[in-house]
């Protein structure tokens, strides 16, 4: 805590530990010959949903009717909103992102990945 302000933060070697796995997230499948670090999907992505994230993984937050919140990318928030009755987009999400989520969710059936959408 008593470090000078111009001291750079300590860094771990890049090969010391693999990419972390956070509970509640699903690592993306690895492609042989590609980058060995798996990308981590947003918390709003369902475990059975094979679609990749679009944009930042904390672009929006969905609130269900019981007050539970789930942050995620715009794509997975829209898919989550389509499948939850009484859910809504958090009021502090910027208007363009919220409108994008609502318009995408309106066109999706609940659990769209089960029917190949």
QUIDADA-V88653 format. One record per pair of residues at least 24 apart in sequence whose ideal C-beta (glycine too) atoms are under 10 Angstrom apart, sorted by sequence separation. I is the first residue (numbers start at 0). GAP is how many residues later the second one is. D is the distance in whole Angstrom. If there is no record, write none. Layout:
((I:GAP:D) (I:GAP:D))
This chain:
((25:24:10) (27:24:7) (50:24:7) (51:24:9) (53:24:9) (62:24:7) (63:24:9) (72:24:10) (73:24:9) (76:24:5) (77:24:8) (80:24:4) (81:24:8) (27:25:9) (43:25:10) (44:25:10) (50:25:8) (61:25:6) (62:25:6) (74:25:9) (75:25:10) (76:25:10) (77:25:8) (78:25:8) (79:25:8) (80:25:9) (81:25:8) (82:25:8) (84:25:9) (42:26:10) (43:26:5) (48:26:10) (61:26:7) (62:26:8) (73:26:6) (74:26:9) (77:26:4) (78:26:7) (81:26:4) (82:26:8) (83:26:8) (42:27:6) (43:27:7) (44:27:6) (48:27:7) (60:27:10) (61:27:6) (62:27:6) (73:27:6) (76:27:9) (77:27:4) (80:27:9) (81:27:7) (82:27:4) (41:28:9) (42:28:6) (43:28:2) (44:28:8) (50:28:8) (60:28:7) (61:28:7) (62:28:9) (72:28:10) (76:28:8) (77:28:9) (81:28:6) (82:28:5) (41:29:7) (42:29:6) (43:29:7) (59:29:6) (60:29:4) (71:29:10) (74:29:7) (77:29:9) (78:29:6) (80:29:10) (81:29:8) (82:29:8) (41:30:4) (42:30:10) (43:30:10) (44:30:9) (45:30:8) (48:30:6) (59:30:7) (60:30:9) (73:30:7) (77:30:7) (79:30:10) (81:30:7) (82:30:10) (40:31:8) (41:31:5) (43:31:9) (44:31:4) (48:31:9) (60:31:8) (61:31:9) (78:31:9) (82:31:10) (24:32:9) (40:32:8) (41:32:10) (43:32:4) (44:32:10) (59:32:10) (60:32:6) (78:32:8) (41:33:9) (42:33:8) (43:33:5) (45:33:7) (59:33:5) (78:33:6) (41:34:5) (43:34:9) (44:34:8) (45:34:7) (48:34:10) (58:34:8) (59:34:9) (77:34:9) (78:34:7) (40:35:8) (41:35:8) (43:35:8) (44:35:8) (58:35:9) (81:35:10) (43:36:5) (42:37:10) (43:37:9) (45:37:8) (59:37:5) (41:38:10) (58:38:6) (59:38:7) (78:38:9) (61:39:8) (59:40:9) (55:41:10) (58:41:9) (59:41:6) (54:42:9) (58:42:9) (61:43:9) (54:45:10) (23:46:9) (53:46:10) (53:50:10) (50:61:9) (48:62:9) (50:62:7) (47:63:8) (48:63:8) (49:63:6) (48:64:4) (45:65:8) (47:65:6) (48:65:9) (45:66:10) (47:66:8) (49:66:10) (50:66:9) (45:67:7) (44:68:10) (45:68:10))
